[in-house]
Amino acid sequence: MSTLRDLAEEHTALRPADIDHLHRIAGDWQLLSDLSFADLLLWVPVDGDGTFLCVAQVRPTTAPTAYLDDQVGRIVGGAEVAHLEVAHRQGRIWREGDPVWYGDVPARHEAIPVRLRTGDGEAGEVIAVVGRDTNLSTARTPSQLELNYLTTADDLAQMIADGTFPPPRHPGETTSAPRVGDGLVRLDANGKVTYASPNAQSAYRRLGYASHLVGEDLAKLHRRLAGDPLEGTDAGNAVLAALRGEAPPRREIDARGATMLTRALPLMPAGVPIGALVLVRDITEVRRRDRALITKDATIREIHHRVKNNLQTVAALLRLQARRVAMPEARVALEESVRRVASIALVHETLSLSSDEAVEFDGIVDRVASAATEVAATEVSVGMRRRGTFGILPAEIATSLVMVLNELLLNAVEHGFPPADEETAAPSPVEGAVSASRPEVVVTAHRARKQLHVTVTDNGRGLPEQFDAERGGNLGLQIVRALVTGELRGTIDLRNGAEGGTEAAIVVPLARGTTDRLTGRAGPP
């Protein structure tokens, strides 16, 4: 399905600013649809030939829809769009005419011209028409709530025709809440409540206000209810700003352990301020869950911090033990264990500074590579480079992968460059190429098809003859194979490079475990 912008650019001559205004209407018109108990269709004229194209549609959540089928992308003309033509040509809201039938559904047509105000604040030309179509199959005598909804909807419809609705959106705000069904309060020009829906009344009761809202000065009430004086002042000022014709940002009010989100909108049909519309929503449970998540995140970060400290303590104890061991083989084994534990500690250190269970892995690789050149048991000076990016990895992948890279880098430095092979020539001028003269190890990473491809390449002496890539190697390579094929569920290919040296190619699936958690079935081997 094409987007509003795609359809408008393909079939009309609307300017980018016009299309942006239509996007703002489509982002905020659920409010008008719910208040009107009607479907809204956004129609744009096509090439001045009397036809109109539907570029957006919204159905009400407060009433049955008039259209079972999607109307977006439909081009119509002739008598079917006569009401749209009148609203577009004359620039007025069209409400005349008899009901029409869509199959077995009777509907009432209305047409609201859409204007974009000019830079000097004047009402511009009509750029589109909003069709407001009401399903009449359930028509009955409206209640007080419905009458207030419809009156407010008419005011907002006139503001669309004036070019003053919707108001500019504040940075970071969405259109998700609050909505009409959450709670609606209507104010007169003096800021007194003339109507409050039952849900709105319940939300204020949660804040500690048990009386009826009608007749209350809402700005003063917000200041009284808020537990925080500054918060109450902001919420009260937001109501006053809406009464002046402004569109203030949304505000929250906390009182008696409850939290309410408020959104104040000015009502200015024909440019005359007649009051304000305040939408409210009880978000107590939402904020409670937010606080629980924050506490959980802080707890998880503290756990990672303590794990990191414990691992560093283990590494320090192993290092002390290594200094006291007389046997060289035992000392080397303990020192290798120190490096392995320290590499895992790097991941937990990064996680302790993160707000989620994922890490920026490039920095970890750089630190592991630097440490490998410093602690490797070799007399050769080996350069380390990283090419490409690992990006952000989940903790369960990062912990195993850092151990794999630590082992491969140490193996490349210690076994790929014996002292006799040491050369001091200048590095290769070709960016990204492994030098044929200067001892060097390059770690390459890229993502493709939900897989992470990692290659560790050196320009050393290569693998010995008769080397068994599946079973051969020291303990480090055995650890690498076990982690890649087991924990990471990936593959590893250890081979001689095309231009000499050794190449270890690893492929790790990045989407593993998602299906497992949802279905309970084991993932692929």
C-alpha positions in Angstrom: 0.0 0.0 0.0 1.4 3.4 -1.0 1.9 6.0 1.7 0.1 9.4 1.8 3.2 11.1 0.5 3.7 8.6 -2.3 0.1 9.0 -3.5 0.1 12.8 -3.3 3.4 13.2 -5.1 2.3 10.8 -7.9 -1.2 12.2 -8.6 -1.2 15.8 -7.4 0.8 19.0 -7.7 0.8 19.6 -3.9 3.9 21.3 -2.4 6.0 19.6 0.2 4.7 22.0 2.9 1.1 21.0 1.9 1.9 17.3 2.1 3.5 17.8 5.5 0.3 19.5 6.8 -1.8 16.6 5.5 0.6 14.3 7.4 0.0 16.3 10.6 -3.7 16.0 10.1 -3.5 12.2 9.6 -1.4 11.9 12.7 -3.9 13.7 15.0 -7.3 13.0 13.4 -8.2 9.9 15.4 -9.4 12.5 18.0 -11.8 14.0 15.5 -13.0 10.6 14.3 -13.8 9.4 17.8 -15.6 12.7 18.7 -17.6 12.6 15.5 -18.5 8.8 15.7 -17.5 8.9 12.0 -15.0 7.7 9.5 -12.6 10.3 8.2 -11.3 10.1 4.6 -8.6 12.6 3.3 -9.3 13.5 -0.3 -7.0 15.5 -2.6 -8.0 16.9 -6.0 -6.4 15.2 -9.0 -5.3 17.4 -11.9 -8.2 19.8 -11.6 -10.5 17.4 -13.6 -13.1 17.1 -10.9 -11.8 13.8 -9.5 -10.5 13.2 -6.0 -8.0 10.7 -4.6 -8.3 9.2 -1.1 -4.8 9.3 0.5 -5.7 8.4 4.1 -8.5 6.9 6.2 -9.3 6.5 9.8 -12.1 4.6 11.5 -13.7 5.6 14.8 -13.2 3.6 18.0 -16.5 4.9 19.4 -18.9 3.8 16.7 -19.3 1.3 13.8 -17.4 2.1 10.6 -19.2 3.2 7.4 -16.7 1.4 5.3 -15.7 -2.2 5.5 -13.2 -1.9 2.7 -10.1 0.3 2.7 -10.6 3.4 0.6 -7.0 4.6 0.4 -5.8 4.8 -3.2 -9.4 5.1 -4.6 -10.0 7.7 -7.3 -13.6 8.9 -7.7 -15.4 11.6 -9.7 -18.8 12.8 -10.8 -21.9 12.9 -8.6 -20.2 10.8 -6.0 -17.8 13.6 -5.1 -20.1 16.6 -5.5 -20.0 17.4 -1.8 -16.2 17.3 -1.9 -16.1 19.6 -4.9 -18.4 22.1 -3.1 -16.2 22.1 0.0 -13.0 22.5 -2.1 -14.3 25.2 -4.4 -16.3 27.3 -1.9 -14.0 26.7 1.1 -16.8 25.9 3.5 -18.0 22.9 5.5 -20.7 21.0 3.5 -23.4 19.3 5.5 -26.4 19.3 3.1 -27.8 16.3 1.3 -29.6 13.1 2.0 -28.0 9.9 3.4 -26.3 7.6 0.9 -26.0 3.9 1.0 -22.8 1.8 0.9 -24.2 -1.7 0.4 -26.5 -2.2 3.3 -25.0 0.6 5.4 -26.7 4.1 5.3 -24.3 6.9 5.8 -24.3 10.7 6.2 -21.8 12.7 4.1 -20.0 15.8 5.3 -17.0 17.6 3.7 -14.5 19.7 5.6 -12.0 21.9 3.6 -8.4 21.7 4.7 -6.3 24.9 4.7 -2.7 25.5 5.4 -2.1 28.9 7.0 0.4 31.2 5.3 3.6 32.5 7.0 1.8 35.7 8.1 -0.9 33.7 9.8 -3.6 34.2 7.2 -5.9 31.3 6.0 -4.4 29.9 2.8 -6.1 28.2 -0.1 -7.9 24.8 0.3 -5.4 22.0 -0.4 -7.6 19.0 0.4 -11.0 17.9 1.8 -11.7 15.7 4.8 -14.8 13.5 4.3 -16.7 12.8 7.5 -19.0 9.9 6.9 -21.2 8.6 9.7 -22.8 5.1 9.8 -26.5 5.7 10.5 -27.5 2.1 11.0 -27.4 2.5 14.8 -28.8 6.0 14.9 -30.6 6.9 18.2 -31.2 9.8 20.5 -27.8 10.9 21.6 -26.8 11.0 25.3 -25.2 14.0 27.1 -21.7 12.5 26.4 -22.4 12.1 22.7 -23.8 15.6 22.4 -20.7 17.0 24.0 -18.5 14.9 21.8 -20.3 16.0 18.6 -20.2 19.7 19.7 -16.5 19.5 20.3 -16.0 17.6 17.0 -17.8 20.5 15.1 -15.5 23.0 16.7 -12.4 21.0 15.7 -13.8 20.6 12.1 -14.1 24.3 11.8 -10.5 24.7 13.0 -9.4 22.3 10.2 -11.2 24.5 7.8 -9.5 27.6 9.3 -6.1 26.0 9.2 -5.6 26.0 13.0 -5.9 22.3 13.7 -3.9 20.2 14.4 -1.5 22.3 16.5 2.2 21.9 16.0 3.6 18.8 17.7 6.2 19.2 20.4 9.5 17.4 20.1 9.3 13.8 21.3 5.5 13.7 21.5 3.5 11.0 19.9 -0.2 10.7 19.1 -0.8 7.6 21.1 -2.3 9.0 24.3 -4.4 10.3 25.8 -7.4 9.6 23.5 -11.1 10.5 23.7 -12.1 7.3 25.4 -9.5 7.8 28.2 -11.2 10.9 29.5 -12.5 14.3 28.1 -13.0 17.6 29.8 -14.4 20.6 28.1 -13.8 24.2 29.4 -15.5 27.5 28.6 -13.6 30.6 27.8 -13.0 31.3 31.5 -11.4 27.9 32.2 -14.5 26.5 34.0 -15.4 22.9 33.3 -18.7 22.6 31.4 -18.5 18.8 30.8 -16.4 15.9 32.1 -16.8 12.4 30.8 -17.2 9.5 33.3 -13.6 8.3 32.6 -12.2 11.8 33.2 -14.1 12.0 36.4 -12.7 8.7 37.5 -9.1 9.8 36.7 -9.5 12.9 38.9 -10.9 10.8 41.7 -7.7 8.7 41.6 -5.8 12.0 42.3 -8.0 12.7 45.3 -10.7 14.9 43.9 -14.1 13.3 44.8 -16.5 16.1 43.8 -18.0 16.6 40.4 -15.8 18.6 38.0 -18.5 20.8 36.4 -18.0 24.4 37.4 -14.4 23.9 38.6 -11.6 26.2 37.5 -9.4 23.4 36.1 -6.1 25.4 36.2 -6.5 26.1 39.9 -7.6 22.5 40.5 -4.4 21.1 38.9 -2.3 23.3 41.1 -4.2 22.1 44.2 -4.1 18.4 43.4 -0.4 18.0 42.3 1.9 16.7 45.0 4.8 18.7 43.5 4.1 22.5 43.5 6.2 22.9 40.3 4.4 20.1 38.6 1.0 21.6 39.5 2.1 25.0 38.3 3.1 23.5 34.9 -0.1 21.6 34.5 -2.2 24.7 35.5 -0.2 26.9 33.1 -0.8 24.4 30.3 -4.6 24.8 30.7 -4.3 28.6 30.7 -2.1 28.5 27.6 -4.8 26.5 25.7 -7.4 29.1 26.7 -5.1 31.7 25.1 -5.1 29.7 21.9 -1.7 28.1 22.3 -1.0 24.3 22.1 1.1 23.5 25.2 3.0 20.2 25.7 1.5 17.4 27.6 1.8 17.4 31.3 1.7 14.8 34.1 0.1 15.2 37.5 1.2 13.0 40.4 -0.9 12.9 43.6 -1.8 10.3 46.2 0.2 7.6 44.4 -1.6 8.1 41.1 -0.4 9.7 37.9 -2.5 11.4 35.2 -1.4 12.5 31.8 -3.1 15.7 30.4 -3.2 17.2 27.0 -4.8 20.6 26.5 -6.0 21.8 23.1 -7.4 25.2 22.3 -10.9 25.5 20.8 -11.0 28.4 18.3 -13.6 27.9 15.6 -13.5 30.8 13.1 -10.6 32.2 15.1 -12.7 33.0 18.2 -11.4 31.4 21.5 -14.4 29.7 23.1 -12.5 27.5 25.6 -10.3 24.4 25.6 -10.5 20.7 25.3 -8.5 18.7 27.9 -7.9 15.0 27.3 -6.8 13.0 30.4 -5.6 9.5 31.0 -4.8 7.6 34.1 -1.3 6.2 33.6 -0.6 5.1 37.2 0.1 1.5 36.2 2.2 2.6 33.2 4.4 4.7 35.5 4.6 2.0 38.1 5.9 -0.4 35.4 8.3 2.2 34.2 9.7 2.6 37.7 10.0 -1.1 38.1 11.9 -1.4 34.8 14.3 1.4 35.9 14.9 -0.4 39.2 15.4 -3.7 37.3 17.8 -2.1 34.9 19.8 -0.6 37.8 19.9 -4.0 39.5 21.1 -5.7 36.3 23.8 -3.2 35.8 24.9 -3.6 39.4 25.0 -7.4 39.0 27.2 -7.0 35.9 29.5 -4.6 37.8 29.8 -7.2 40.6 30.5 -10.0 38.2 33.2 -7.9 36.6 34.8 -7.3 40.0 34.6 -11.0 40.9 36.2 -12.0 37.6 38.9 -9.5 38.1 39.5 -10.9 41.5 39.7 -14.4 40.1 42.2 -13.2 37.5 44.3 -11.5 40.2 44.3 -14.7 42.2 45.4 -16.8 39.2 48.1 -14.3 38.4 49.4 -14.5 42.0 49.3 -18.3 41.8 51.2 -18.2 38.4 54.0 -16.2 40.0 54.5 -18.9 42.7 54.5 -21.9 40.3 57.9 -23.3 39.5 56.9 -25.4 36.5 56.9 -23.2 33.3 54.1 -25.2 31.7 51.8 -24.6 34.7 52.7 -20.9 34.8 51.8 -20.6 31.1 48.5 -22.4 31.6 47.6 -20.1 34.5 48.5 -17.0 32.6 46.3 -18.1 29.7 43.5 -18.6 32.2 44.1 -15.1 33.5 43.7 -13.7 29.9 40.5 -15.7 29.3 38.9 -14.5 32.5 39.9 -10.9 31.8 38.3 -10.9 28.4 35.0 -12.0 29.9 35.3 -9.3 32.5 35.5 -6.8 29.6 32.0 -7.7 28.5 30.5 -7.4 31.9 32.3 -4.1 32.4 30.6 -2.8 29.3 27.2 -4.2 30.3 27.5 -2.5 33.7 27.6 0.8 31.9 24.7 0.0 29.5 21.0 0.4 30.0 20.2 -2.9 28.2 21.5 -6.4 27.7 23.6 -5.4 24.6 27.0 -4.0 24.1 28.9 -1.9 21.5 31.3 -4.6 20.5 33.9 -2.7 18.5 35.4 -1.1 21.6 35.7 -4.5 23.3 37.5 -6.0 20.3 39.9 -3.1 20.1 40.8 -3.6 23.8 41.2 -7.4 23.5 43.4 -6.9 20.4 45.6 -4.4 22.2 46.0 -6.7 25.2 46.9 -9.7 22.9 49.9 -7.9 21.5 51.0 -6.8 25.0 50.8 -10.2 26.8 51.5 -12.6 24.0 54.6 -14.8 24.6 56.6 -13.7 21.5 59.5 -11.4 20.8 57.9 -10.2 17.5 56.2 -6.8 17.3 52.8 -7.5 15.7 50.4 -4.8 14.5 46.7 -5.2 15.1 43.9 -3.6 13.0 40.1 -3.9 12.8 38.3 -3.5 9.5 34.5 -3.1 9.4 32.2 -3.0 12.4 30.6 -5.5 14.7 27.9 -3.1 15.9 25.8 -3.8 18.9 25.6 -7.4 20.1 23.4 -9.1 22.7 25.2 -10.1 25.9 24.8 -13.9 25.2 26.7 -13.5 21.9 29.2 -11.0 23.1 30.5 -13.0 26.1 31.3 -16.1 24.0 32.6 -14.2 20.9 35.1 -12.1 23.0 36.6 -15.4 24.3 36.8 -16.7 20.7 38.5 -13.6 19.4 40.9 -13.5 22.4 42.0 -17.1 21.6 42.4 -16.5 17.9 44.3 -13.3 18.3 46.7 -14.8 20.8 47.2 -17.9 18.6 47.9 -15.6 15.6 50.5 -13.6 17.4 52.2 -16.4 19.3 52.2 -19.1 16.6 52.1 -17.2 13.4 55.2 -15.1 13.9 58.3 -16.9 15.3 61.3 -14.7 15.9 63.0 -15.8 12.7 60.2 -14.4 10.7 60.4 -10.9 12.1 60.7 -8.1 9.5 60.7 -4.4 10.0 59.6 -3.2 6.6 57.0 -0.4 6.3 53.4 -1.3 6.4 51.5 -1.8 3.2 50.1 1.4 1.6 47.0 -0.4 0.5 44.2 0.3 3.0 42.6 -2.9 4.3 45.2 -5.3 2.9 47.3 -7.6 5.1 50.9 -6.5 4.7 53.3 -9.0 3.2 56.2 -7.6 5.1 55.2 -6.2 8.5 53.8 -8.8 11.0 50.1 -7.9 11.2 46.8 -9.4 12.3 43.5 -8.0 10.8 40.1 -8.6 12.3 37.3 -8.1 9.7 33.6 -8.0 10.5 30.4 -7.3 8.6 26.8 -8.3 8.7 24.8 -10.0 6.0 21.4 -11.8 6.0 21.1 -11.8 9.8 24.5 -13.2 10.2 27.8 -11.8 11.6 30.8 -12.7 9.5 34.1 -12.4 11.3 37.6 -13.1 9.8 40.9 -13.1 11.7 43.8 -13.0 9.2 47.5 -12.8 9.8 50.4 -12.7 7.3 52.5 -15.2 9.3 53.9 -18.6 8.3 50.5 -20.3 8.0 49.3 -23.6 9.4 51.7 -26.5 9.6 51.4 -29.4 7.1 49.1 -32.2 8.0 47.2 -29.8 10.3 43.7 -31.2 11.1 41.4 -28.1 11.2 38.6 -30.2 12.9 40.6 -31.7 15.7 44.1 -30.2 15.7 45.4 -27.4 17.7 46.0 -26.5 21.3 43.5 -26.0 24.1 42.8 -22.5 22.8 41.6 -23.7 19.5 39.5 -26.5 21.2 37.8 -23.7 23.2 37.2 -21.7 20.1 35.6 -24.6 18.3 33.4 -25.5 21.3 32.2 -21.9 21.7 31.5 -21.3 18.1 29.6 -24.5 17.3 28.0 -24.7 20.8 27.2 -21.4 22.5 27.2 -19.3 19.3 25.6 -22.0 17.0 27.8 -20.9 14.2 30.6 -22.2 12.0 34.3 -21.8 11.9 36.7 -22.5 9.0 40.5 -22.5 9.8 42.6 -22.4 6.7 45.7 -21.0 5.1 45.2 -17.6 3.4 45.3 -17.2 -0.3 48.3 -14.9 0.0 49.9 -16.7 2.8 49.4 -16.6 6.6 46.4 -18.1 8.4 42.7 -17.2 8.1 40.0 -18.1 10.6 36.5 -17.4 9.2 33.5 -17.4 11.6 29.8 -17.1 10.8 27.4 -16.4 13.7 23.6 -16.2 13.3 22.3 -13.0 15.0 18.6 -13.9 15.2 19.1 -17.1 17.1 16.9 -17.8 20.1 14.0 -15.5 19.1 11.8 -18.3 17.8 12.9 -20.6 20.7 11.6 -18.1 23.3 8.3 -17.6 21.5 7.5 -21.3 20.7 9.5 -23.2 23.2 11.1 -25.3 20.5 14.8 -25.8 20.2 16.6 -23.6 17.6 18.7 -24.9 14.8 21.9 -26.7 15.7 
